Amino acid sequence: FDQFGQAMTSLPALTWATTQVPTGGTASGTLSAGVATLNFTRAGAYGLTVRSGVATTAFQVAVAQTMTSLSALGSDNRALITTSPIIVSGTSQTLRVRALDQFGQLMATQPTLNWTALTAPASGSATIQSTDSGTVVSFDRAGTYTVKVNAGSTLLNISFNVTQRLTSIGVTPGSTSVNSGSAQQFVGRALDQFQQVMNTTTPLAWSASGGTINASGVYTAGAQAGTYAISARSGTIVGTISVSITTPPPQTGIRDAALRSTLDSLYADGSLNRTEMIQLLRSAGTDGTVDQAELADLRWLVSSTSIAMPSYVRELARDVVNESPANRFFQGASAGNLVAGSNSSLLNKLVDKWFLGADMPALTSTSLTYQISTGNLFNGAPSRADTRQGSIGDCYFIASIAAIADQNPDAVRNMFIDNGDNTYTVRFYAGALGQFNQNGTITAGFVSGTGVADYVTVNRKLATTSSGRLAYSGAGQVASSSATTLWIALAEKAYAQWNETGNEGRDGTNTYRGIEGGWMSNVNAQVLGYNSTNYSLSSSTKQTMITALNSGRSVTIGTMPTANAGGLVGSHAYIVAGYNAGTDMFTLHNPWGFQHPTALTWAQLQSNCSAFSTTNPAGSTAISLNSVHSSATDTLIGNWTTIVVTTSSTTVANTTLTESNRLNSDSEPIENVSAFENHTSEWVTWDDTQAQEITEIESQILSDLDSLSVDLAMSMEHLDAILG
């Protein structure tokens, strides 16, 4: 103002000064367009003066706090960055949330805070508890969580990424007793801070203070009785349980009273049949579990020389109570071998698997389903006329088993037992596979020359198309028709199931896909129990094949990938059905059941085929239903386990293995598949165009085999590589 108390027409330059500020605060003023603006950096009381020349004015300003945000602090009072998830490796996180004013300073009076859990991982939850020292957010599993804290309309969302941290190792079963010399499977589970199994695989190192334990957790008790520690370790984390080794009295029979009573009742006639064995096995699980004594009793039962039962019943029961690779899965889910403490559910699954055929092979397409077949096992004598290979590449299997049936129908009948409950027991022979020179010929099949009988059970359910027709062997036949012949389809299914035992020399899966591709001599041996002979077309003679046919041998042959003479399909197995001396030509049968080639000369066979296999099916014997007393030992041959059954007199033929020279380094692929794919429902309407399409499909499926050689006399190492 001027000397008259009137406002100046223009403002002079002003000088601002502070006479009072709150701690840490500053104030400044600016003048613009006649308007003075004061700026503050803290809430509180400010004393200011403004001067122009000799004129001075003093005044005070009280800057009030206004809450504008919330800030989270850790337990160490350091600010937490909440724009990204807070990493938590424990089970909880302590927070202190403070309200801030417009200057980012703590409010002098902190408001009441409200906490809400917003999100959590599946099946997870977060709990929130406020204490004098802060707010504790607790979690119940690893994963991502979000909580909200608000004071009125001011809010803050905080995310947490709770990571797994290995804190302990659980070992199951817990402390237990094991008989000296017996085995016990232990399983270690790596657990996080919430006692949940770690999501990532954690390698465990096993150790035992007495006895031995392998890398898979299989413990073998030593001879010395006592209490010992079993430990599973990962880094510094160790899980330990105790095991007591006991020395049982000599095994003199069934010790469990309930099992003994059941056995006494069922064994009144001096033997156990299949139905009685099923009942006896299931009785061990009536209380919900199979304890150690019951398991020992069952294992004694299947190995005892004093209990009589049919051999096939004993072998199937052994598969239930002893270890078998096939017990790993049941109907696609994990199962496992029976151990002490196993629940009755596992016991019943294994009984259903081995005695009722309930664990069926995985199908090759989701468009196929299992349907009960109402046909007959045989409609007349089995022969090659029954072949209708379907949509899997097992021509080698179909050709082999049909060629055997052609020469000796009983050899096929001998494979089956009709159990009378819509299931069939099927016999194959097991043993270490190989081929070698013997008396100047290439003997193919078992290293020992003979195999040991092994068994699987199949039910009547077969793979069908949406129209209800068989999709694999028997392709195109109506599953619900009584005129449908089932023996090849059931044998094929049994072969797929038996693959899971590891005795086939294949991939060890219970799948139809697992039996695609192979060579006929292995099937000959596995069906008949003794070896067959392989011949290279390039080095054998026409008379060799003629003699084999005239002497009742089953003869099968494999084509080269480029085969085309007389309508031959490349990389495919055929049955050599006969020889016509008048025309000097051979007749071949296609296991598809159609598109048979024209009669071929020996020269045409040599230029289009790689090798042929012969076997004598006359030596086959039926599965015995008689009860016998026998003992068994497991003999490991290479990578294969065979069951050697000894009776009062056993003769073992020893065969000297020699490294054979290669007979035919140029010979062509072992096997091709026949892929009918989605055409199985159109069996009766196929034309030449569709047959050509099938041929192209099958060539594509096994194109990777086109570079392989039959090489009948190769070393065992190379043979395993092909057959594996």
C-alpha positions in Angstrom: 0.0 0.0 0.0 1.1 3.6 -0.5 1.4 6.4 2.0 -2.3 6.9 1.7 -3.2 3.3 2.4 -4.1 2.7 -1.2 -3.1 -0.4 -3.2 -0.1 0.2 -5.4 -0.9 0.2 -9.0 2.1 -2.1 -9.6 3.8 -4.5 -7.2 7.4 -3.8 -6.4 9.9 -6.6 -6.1 9.3 -8.7 -2.9 11.8 -10.5 -0.7 10.5 -13.5 1.3 12.1 -14.8 4.5 11.1 -17.4 7.1 11.2 -16.7 10.8 9.8 -20.1 11.8 9.6 -23.5 10.0 8.8 -27.1 11.2 11.7 -29.5 11.4 12.9 -30.3 8.0 10.6 -27.9 6.4 11.2 -25.0 4.1 9.0 -22.3 2.6 9.4 -20.1 -0.5 7.3 -17.6 -2.3 6.9 -16.5 -5.9 5.1 -13.6 -7.5 3.3 -13.9 -10.8 0.7 -11.6 -12.3 0.1 -9.9 -9.0 -0.4 -13.2 -7.2 2.0 -14.4 -4.6 2.3 -18.3 -4.2 3.8 -19.8 -1.1 5.4 -23.3 -1.3 5.9 -25.6 1.7 7.8 -28.9 2.1 6.4 -30.1 5.5 3.2 -29.7 7.4 3.4 -27.5 10.4 3.6 -23.8 11.5 5.5 -21.4 9.4 6.5 -17.7 10.3 7.2 -15.6 7.2 8.2 -12.0 6.3 7.9 -10.2 3.0 9.9 -7.1 2.4 9.9 -4.4 -0.3 12.3 -1.6 0.3 11.7 -0.4 3.8 8.2 -1.9 4.1 8.0 -5.2 5.9 5.1 -7.5 6.8 5.3 -10.6 9.1 2.6 -13.3 9.2 2.2 -17.0 10.1 0.8 -20.0 8.1 -0.4 -23.4 9.5 0.0 -26.2 6.9 -2.3 -29.1 7.8 -1.6 -32.8 7.0 -3.7 -34.5 4.3 -3.5 -38.3 3.9 -2.7 -39.2 0.3 -1.1 -42.7 0.3 -0.2 -45.8 2.2 3.3 -47.2 2.4 4.5 -50.7 3.4 7.6 -51.4 5.5 9.3 -54.7 6.2 10.1 -56.0 9.6 13.4 -54.1 9.3 11.5 -50.8 8.7 12.7 -50.6 5.2 10.2 -49.6 2.6 9.0 -52.5 0.5 8.6 -52.1 -3.3 4.9 -53.0 -3.9 4.8 -52.5 -7.6 5.9 -56.1 -8.1 5.3 -59.2 -5.9 7.2 -59.4 -2.7 9.3 -62.7 -2.7 8.6 -64.8 0.4 10.5 -68.0 1.1 8.9 -68.7 4.5 5.4 -69.2 5.7 4.5 -65.6 6.6 5.5 -61.9 6.0 5.4 -59.2 8.6 4.4 -55.7 7.4 4.0 -52.3 8.9 1.8 -50.1 6.8 1.8 -46.3 7.4 -0.3 -43.5 6.1 1.6 -40.7 4.4 0.6 -37.0 3.9 0.9 -34.8 0.8 4.6 -34.4 1.5 5.3 -38.2 1.7 5.7 -37.9 5.5 4.1 -40.1 8.1 0.8 -38.8 9.3 1.1 -37.6 12.9 -2.0 -39.6 13.7 -2.2 -42.9 12.0 -5.6 -44.0 10.8 -7.3 -47.4 11.4 -6.3 -49.8 8.7 -8.6 -52.5 7.2 -7.0 -55.7 5.7 -8.6 -58.0 3.1 -7.2 -61.1 1.4 -8.0 -60.8 -2.3 -6.4 -63.7 -4.1 -4.6 -67.0 -3.3 -3.4 -70.1 -5.3 -5.8 -73.0 -5.8 -6.9 -74.5 -2.5 -4.7 -71.9 -0.7 -5.6 -69.1 1.7 -4.0 -66.2 3.6 -4.7 -65.2 7.1 -4.0 -61.7 8.5 -3.3 -60.8 12.1 -2.3 -57.3 13.4 0.0 -57.0 16.4 1.8 -54.1 18.1 4.9 -54.8 16.1 3.1 -55.0 12.7 0.7 -57.0 10.6 1.5 -60.7 9.9 0.3 -62.2 6.7 0.5 -66.0 6.9 0.2 -68.4 3.9 -0.7 -72.1 3.7 1.1 -73.1 0.5 3.4 -71.8 -2.2 1.9 -69.5 -4.9 0.8 -66.0 -5.6 -1.3 -64.0 -3.1 -2.7 -60.5 -3.1 -4.0 -58.6 0.0 -5.6 -55.1 0.2 -5.1 -52.6 3.0 -7.2 -49.4 3.1 -7.8 -46.4 5.3 -11.0 -44.9 4.0 -10.7 -44.3 0.3 -6.9 -44.6 0.4 -5.8 -48.1 -0.4 -2.8 -50.2 -1.2 -2.7 -53.7 -2.9 0.3 -55.9 -2.0 1.2 -59.0 -3.9 3.4 -61.9 -2.6 5.2 -64.6 -4.5 5.6 -67.4 -2.0 8.3 -69.8 -3.3 8.9 -73.4 -2.2 11.9 -74.0 0.1 13.0 -77.5 0.9 12.7 -77.9 4.6 12.3 -81.6 5.3 12.2 -85.1 3.7 9.5 -87.5 4.6 10.2 -91.3 4.3 7.5 -93.8 3.9 6.6 -96.3 5.2 7.7 -95.0 8.6 9.5 -97.0 11.2 8.9 -100.7 10.3 10.2 -104.2 10.6 11.8 -106.3 7.8 12.8 -109.9 7.9 16.5 -110.6 7.4 17.2 -111.0 3.7 13.9 -109.4 2.7 13.4 -106.3 0.6 11.3 -103.2 1.5 10.6 -100.3 -0.8 11.0 -96.9 0.9 9.8 -93.7 -0.8 11.3 -90.3 0.0 9.3 -87.1 -0.5 11.0 -83.7 -0.6 8.7 -81.3 1.4 8.6 -77.5 1.4 7.9 -75.2 4.3 4.2 -76.1 4.2 4.9 -79.9 4.2 3.8 -80.0 0.6 5.7 -82.1 -2.0 8.2 -80.0 -3.9 7.0 -79.2 -7.5 10.5 -79.9 -8.9 12.2 -83.3 -8.7 14.6 -83.4 -5.9 17.3 -86.1 -6.2 17.7 -88.1 -2.9 20.8 -89.9 -1.7 19.8 -93.0 0.3 21.9 -94.6 3.1 21.4 -97.3 5.7 23.3 -98.0 8.9 22.6 -101.7 8.5 21.6 -103.7 5.5 21.8 -102.1 2.0 19.6 -99.7 0.1 19.9 -98.8 -3.6 19.4 -95.5 -5.4 15.7 -96.3 -5.9 15.1 -96.7 -2.2 14.8 -100.5 -2.2 16.2 -101.7 1.1 17.5 -105.2 1.7 17.8 -106.3 5.3 21.0 -107.8 6.4 21.4 -111.0 8.4 22.1 -109.3 11.7 19.0 -108.5 13.8 18.7 -105.0 15.3 17.4 -101.5 14.7 19.0 -99.4 12.0 18.6 -96.0 10.4 17.3 -95.4 6.9 18.1 -91.9 5.6 17.2 -89.9 2.5 19.4 -86.8 2.0 19.3 -83.7 -0.2 22.1 -81.3 0.7 21.8 -80.6 4.4 18.2 -81.8 4.7 17.9 -85.3 5.9 14.8 -87.5 6.6 15.4 -90.5 8.8 13.3 -93.5 10.0 14.2 -96.6 11.9 13.9 -100.2 10.6 14.1 -103.2 12.7 15.6 -106.3 11.2 14.0 -109.5 12.5 15.1 -113.0 12.0 11.9 -115.0 11.5 11.6 -118.7 12.3 11.9 -121.1 9.4 8.9 -120.8 7.1 6.7 -123.8 7.8 3.4 -122.6 6.2 0.8 -119.9 6.5 1.2 -118.0 9.7 -1.7 -115.5 9.5 -4.6 -117.2 11.2 -7.3 -115.9 8.8 -5.3 -116.8 5.7 -4.6 -120.2 7.1 -8.3 -120.8 7.7 -9.2 -119.8 4.2 -6.4 -122.0 2.7 -7.5 -125.0 4.8 -11.0 -124.6 3.5 -10.1 -124.1 -0.2 -7.4 -126.8 -0.1 -9.6 -129.6 1.1 -9.3 -131.3 -2.2 -5.5 -131.1 -2.2 -5.2 -128.3 -4.8 -6.0 -124.7 -5.6 -7.7 -123.8 -8.8 -7.9 -120.3 -10.4 -11.1 -119.3 -8.7 -9.8 -120.4 -5.3 -6.5 -118.6 -5.8 -8.4 -115.4 -6.6 -10.5 -115.8 -3.4 -7.4 -116.5 -1.3 -5.5 -113.5 -2.7 -8.4 -111.1 -2.1 -8.9 -112.4 1.5 -5.5 -111.0 2.5 -6.9 -107.5 2.0 -10.3 -107.9 3.8 -9.0 -105.7 6.7 -8.0 -102.9 4.3 -4.3 -103.6 4.1 -1.8 -106.4 3.4 0.5 -106.5 6.3 4.0 -107.9 6.4 2.9 -111.3 7.7 0.2 -111.7 5.1 2.5 -110.7 2.3 5.1 -113.2 3.5 2.4 -115.9 3.6 1.3 -115.1 0.0 4.8 -115.2 -1.3 5.4 -118.5 0.5 2.2 -119.8 -1.0 3.2 -119.2 -4.6 6.7 -120.7 -4.2 5.9 -123.6 -1.9 6.6 -127.1 -3.1 3.8 -128.4 -0.7 0.9 -126.5 -2.3 -0.4 -127.9 -5.6 -2.0 -125.8 -8.3 -2.0 -125.4 -12.1 1.3 -123.9 -13.3 -0.5 -121.0 -15.0 -2.4 -120.2 -11.7 0.9 -120.1 -9.8 2.6 -117.8 -12.4 -0.3 -115.4 -12.4 -0.4 -115.3 -8.6 3.4 -114.7 -8.5 2.9 -111.7 -10.7 0.4 -110.4 -8.2 2.5 -110.9 -5.0 6.0 -110.6 -6.3 7.7 -107.8 -8.2 6.9 -107.3 -11.9 7.6 -104.3 -14.2 4.0 -104.6 -15.4 2.7 -103.7 -11.9 3.8 -100.1 -12.3 0.5 -99.1 -13.8 -3.1 -100.1 -13.8 -5.5 -98.7 -16.3 -3.1 -95.8 -17.0 -2.6 -94.7 -13.4 0.3 -95.5 -11.1 0.0 -98.7 -9.1 3.1 -100.6 -8.0 4.3 -103.9 -6.6 2.6 -105.3 -3.5 4.6 -104.5 -0.3 3.9 -104.7 3.3 1.3 -102.1 4.2 -0.2 -102.0 0.7 -3.9 -101.2 0.8 -6.5 -103.7 -0.4 -7.3 -101.5 -3.4 -3.8 -102.2 -4.8 -4.2 -105.9 -4.1 -7.5 -106.1 -5.8 -6.2 -104.1 -8.8 -3.3 -106.5 -9.3 -5.7 -109.5 -9.0 -8.0 -107.9 -11.6 -5.0 -107.2 -13.8 -3.5 -110.6 -13.9 -6.5 -112.9 -13.4 -9.3 -110.9 -15.1 -7.5 -108.9 -17.8 -8.8 -105.6 -16.4 -5.7 -103.6 -17.4 -6.3 -103.3 -21.1 -3.7 -101.9 -23.6 -3.9 -98.2 -24.4 -5.5 -97.6 -27.8 -3.9 -95.8 -30.7 -6.7 -93.3 -31.3 -9.3 -91.5 -29.2 -11.8 -92.3 -31.9 -11.7 -95.9 -30.9 -13.3 -97.5 -27.8 -13.4 -100.8 -26.1 -16.6 -102.9 -26.7 -17.4 -106.4 -25.5 -17.1 -108.8 -28.4 -19.7 -111.6 -28.5 -18.1 -113.7 -31.2 -16.4 -117.0 -30.7 -12.8 -117.7 -29.9 -12.7 -120.1 -32.9 -15.1 -120.6 -35.7 -13.8 -123.8 -37.1 -10.1 -124.6 -37.2 -7.9 -121.5 -36.9 -6.0 -120.7 -40.1 -4.6 -117.9 -42.2 -8.2 -117.4 -43.5 -8.9 -115.6 -40.2 -6.4 -112.8 -40.8 -7.7 -109.3 -41.1 -4.8 -107.1 -39.9 -6.2 -103.7 -38.7 -4.9 -100.3 -38.0 -1.7 -101.1 -36.2 1.6 -102.2 -37.8 2.0 -105.7 -36.4 2.0 -107.7 -39.7 4.9 -109.7 -38.4 2.8 -110.9 -35.5 -0.3 -111.7 -37.5 1.7 -113.4 -40.2 3.7 -115.5 -37.7 0.7 -116.7 -35.6 -1.5 -117.4 -38.7 1.3 -119.3 -40.4 1.6 -121.5 -37.2 -2.1 -122.0 -37.2 -2.1 -123.1 -40.9 0.4 -125.9 -40.2 -0.9 -126.9 -36.7 -4.2 -125.4 -35.6 -3.7 -127.0 -32.1 -0.5 -124.9 -31.6 -2.8 -121.9 -31.5 -5.6 -123.6 -29.5 -2.9 -124.6 -27.0 -2.2 -120.9 -26.3 -5.6 -120.3 -24.7 -7.7 -121.3 -21.7 -11.3 -120.2 -21.7 -11.9 -119.3 -18.0 -15.6 -119.4 -18.4 -16.1 -115.8 -17.1 -15.5 -113.9 -20.4 -11.8 -114.0 -19.9 -9.0 -116.0 -21.4 -5.6 -117.0 -20.1 -3.0 -116.7 -22.9 0.4 -118.3 -22.8 3.6 -116.8 -24.2 7.2 -118.0 -23.6 9.8 -115.7 -22.1 13.6 -115.7 -22.2 16.6 -113.7 -23.3 16.2 -113.1 -27.0 19.0 -113.7 -29.6 20.0 -115.4 -32.7 23.3 -117.3 -33.4 25.0 -119.9 -35.5 24.0 -123.4 -34.5 25.0 -126.4 -36.6 25.5 -124.1 -39.6 22.1 -122.4 -39.5 20.9 -119.2 -37.9 18.8 -120.2 -34.9 16.6 -117.3 -33.8 14.5 -116.9 -30.7 16.0 -117.6 -27.2 19.6 -117.6 -26.2 19.1 -120.8 -24.4 17.1 -122.3 -27.3 13.9 -122.6 -25.2 11.7 -120.3 -23.3 9.7 -120.5 -20.1 5.9 -120.3 -20.0 4.5 -117.0 -18.9 0.8 -116.0 -18.9 -1.5 -113.0 -19.2 -5.3 -112.7 -19.0 -7.5 -110.9 -21.5 -11.2 -110.1 -21.4 -13.6 -109.9 -24.3 -13.4 -106.1 -24.7 -11.8 -105.2 -28.1 -11.0 -102.0 -29.8 -13.9 -100.9 -32.1 -14.8 -98.0 -34.4 -17.8 -95.8 -33.9 -19.8 -98.2 -36.1 -19.1 -101.1 -33.7 -16.6 -102.9 -36.0 -13.2 -104.3 -34.8 -10.4 -101.8 -35.5 -7.3 -103.9 -35.0 -7.0 -107.6 -35.9 -10.4 -108.8 -37.3 -10.8 -105.4 -38.8 -14.2 -104.7 -40.2 -15.9 -107.5 -38.3 -18.9 -106.6 -36.2 -18.0 -106.9 -32.5 -21.5 -107.9 -31.5 -21.8 -110.7 -34.1 -21.5 -114.3 -33.0 -19.9 -115.0 -36.4 -16.9 -112.9 -35.5 -13.7 -115.0 -34.9 -11.7 -113.6 -32.0 -8.5 -115.7 -31.6 -6.1 -113.4 -33.4 -7.6 -110.3 -31.9 -7.3 -111.7 -28.4 -3.8 -113.0 -29.0 -2.8 -109.6 -30.3 -4.4 -107.9 -27.3 -2.6 -110.4 -25.0 0.7 -109.6 -26.8 0.2 -105.9 -26.2 -0.4 -106.5 -22.5 2.5 -109.0 -22.1 4.8 -106.3 -23.5 4.5 -104.5 -20.2 6.3 -107.4 -18.4 9.5 -106.6 -20.3 9.7 -110.2 -21.7 8.9 -109.2 -25.3 12.1 -107.3 -26.0 10.2 -104.2 -26.9 9.4 -100.9 -25.2 7.7 -102.4 -22.1 4.4 -100.5 -22.4 0.9 -101.9 -22.2 -0.1 -100.3 -25.5 -1.0 -101.4 -29.0 1.5 -98.9 -30.3 4.2 -100.7 -28.4 3.9 -103.9 -30.5 4.3 -102.2 -33.9 7.2 -103.3 -35.9 9.1 -106.6 -35.5 10.3 -109.8 -37.0 8.6 -113.2 -37.1 11.2 -115.5 -35.5 10.7 -113.8 -32.1 7.0 -114.4 -32.3 7.5 -118.0 -33.4 9.6 -118.6 -30.3 7.3 -116.7 -27.9 4.3 -118.6 -29.1 5.8 -122.1 -29.4 8.5 -121.9 -26.7 11.4 -122.9 -28.9 13.6 -121.4 -31.6 13.0 -121.1 -35.3 15.4 -120.5 -38.2 16.1 -117.4 -40.3 17.4 -117.5 -43.8 18.7 -114.7 -46.0 17.1 -114.7 -49.5 20.5 -113.7 -51.0 22.3 -116.8 -49.7 19.8 -119.5 -49.2 18.3 -121.8 -51.9 14.9 -122.3 -53.3 15.0 -125.9 -52.2 15.4 -124.8 -48.5 12.0 -123.1 -48.7 10.4 -125.9 -50.6 11.6 -128.4 -48.1 10.4 -126.4 -45.2 6.9 -126.2 -46.7 6.8 -129.8 -47.6 7.8 -130.8 -44.1 5.0 -128.9 -42.4 7.1 -125.9 -41.4 5.4 -122.5 -40.9 7.1 -120.1 -43.3 6.9 -116.3 -43.2 8.8 -113.8 -45.3 9.7 -110.1 -45.1 9.8 -107.8 -48.1 12.2 -105.0 -49.0 10.9 -101.4 -48.9 11.0 -101.3 -52.8 9.1 -104.5 -53.3 6.4 -104.4 -55.9 6.5 -107.7 -57.9 3.1 -109.2 -58.2 1.5 -106.6 -56.0 3.9 -107.0 -53.1 3.8 -104.3 -50.4 7.2 -103.0 -49.3 8.5 -103.6 -45.8 5.7 -106.0 -45.1 5.4 -109.6 -43.7 3.7 -112.4 -45.6 2.8 -116.0 -45.0 4.4 -118.3 -47.6 1.3 -120.4 -48.2 2.6 -123.0 -50.6 4.7 -124.0 -53.6 3.4 -125.2 -57.0 6.0 -127.5 -58.6 4.1 -127.4 -61.9 4.5 -123.7 -62.3 7.6 -123.4 -60.1 6.0 -120.5 -58.2 5.3 -119.7 -54.6 2.0 -118.5 -53.1 2.1 -115.7 -50.5 -0.8 -114.6 -48.2 -1.2 -111.0 -47.1 -2.1 -110.7 -43.3 -4.4 -107.8 -44.3 -6.7 -110.6 -45.5 -6.9 -109.0 -49.0 -4.6 -107.7 -51.8 -2.7 -111.0 -51.9 0.2 -110.9 -54.5 0.2 -113.1 -57.5 2.3 -116.3 -57.5 6.0 -115.5 -57.5 9.1 -117.2 -58.7 12.2 -117.7 -56.5 14.0 -115.1 -58.5 11.2 -112.6 -57.7 11.3 -113.4 -54.1 15.1 -112.9 -54.0 14.8 -109.5 -55.7 11.9 -108.3 -53.6 12.3 -109.9 -50.2 15.1 -109.8 -47.6 14.7 -113.0 -45.5 12.3 -115.7 -44.4 11.7 -117.5 -41.2 10.7 -121.1 -40.6 9.5 -123.0 -37.6 8.1 -126.4 -36.7 4.8 -125.9 -34.9 4.3 -129.6 -34.2 6.0 -129.4 -30.8 3.4 -127.2 -29.2 1.7 -128.5 -26.0 -1.5 -127.3 -24.4 -1.6 -125.3 -21.1 -1.9 -127.8 -18.4 -4.9 -127.5 -16.1 -3.4 -130.2 -13.7 -2.2 -129.2 -10.3 1.5 -129.7 -9.8 4.0 -129.2 -7.0 6.9 -127.0 -8.2 9.5 -124.6 -7.0 10.8 -121.5 -8.9 13.9 -119.4 -9.0 14.5 -116.2 -10.8 17.4 -116.4 -13.3 18.7 -113.2 -14.7 19.8 -113.5 -18.4 21.2 -110.3 -19.7 18.5 -107.7 -19.3 15.8 -110.3 -19.1 14.4 -112.2 -16.2 13.0 -115.7 -16.9 11.2 -118.0 -14.5 12.9 -121.4 -14.4 10.4 -124.0 -13.1 12.1 -127.1 -11.7 10.3 -130.4 -11.1 11.7 -133.8 -10.1 13.6 -133.9 -13.4 14.8 -131.0 -15.5 17.0 -131.0 -18.5 18.7 -127.7 -19.5 20.1 -127.5 -23.0 23.2 -125.5 -23.2 23.9 -123.7 -26.4 27.3 -122.2 -27.3 26.9 -118.7 -28.6 29.3 -117.7 -31.4 29.7 -114.4 -33.2 28.2 -115.0 -36.6 29.3 -113.5 -39.8 26.9 -111.2 -41.5 24.9 -113.2 -44.1 23.4 -110.3 -46.0 24.7 -106.8 -45.4 22.4 -105.5 -48.1 19.2 -107.0 -46.8 16.3 -104.7 -46.2 14.0 -103.6 -43.4 12.7 -105.9 -40.8 9.0 -105.1 -41.0 6.4 -102.7 -42.1 3.0 -101.8 -40.7 -0.4 -102.1 -42.2 -2.3 -98.9 -41.3 -6.0 -99.2 -42.1 -6.5 -96.1 -40.0 -10.1 -94.8 -40.2 -11.2 -97.2 -43.0 -11.9 -100.2 -40.8 -15.6 -99.6 -40.8 -15.5 -99.7 -44.6 -14.0 -103.2 -44.9 -16.4 -104.6 -47.4 -16.3 -101.6 -49.7 -12.6 -101.0 -50.1 -11.4 -100.5 -53.7 -8.0 -100.4 -55.3 -7.6 -96.7 -54.7 -8.2 -97.1 -50.9 -5.8 -100.1 -50.8 -3.2 -97.9 -52.4 -3.9 -95.2 -49.8 -3.3 -97.8 -47.1 -0.1 -98.9 -48.6 1.1 -95.3 -48.7 0.1 -94.8 -45.0 2.0 -97.9 -43.9 5.1 -96.9 -45.8 5.1 -93.5 -44.1 4.7 -94.9 -40.6 7.8 -97.0 -40.8 9.9 -94.9 -43.1 12.4 -94.7 -40.3 12.9 -98.4 -40.6 13.8 -98.3 -44.3 17.5 -98.0 -43.5 17.6 -101.0 -41.2 18.8 -104.5 -42.2 17.5 -107.9 -41.3 21.1 -108.9 -40.9 20.2 -112.3 -39.5 23.6 -113.0 -38.0 24.4 -109.7 -36.4 25.8 -109.5 -32.8 23.5 -109.4 -29.9 24.2 -105.7 -29.4 23.0 -104.8 -32.8 20.0 -107.1 -32.6 18.9 -105.5 -29.4 19.1 -102.1 -31.0 16.7 -103.2 -33.8 14.3 -105.2 -31.7 14.2 -102.5 -29.0 
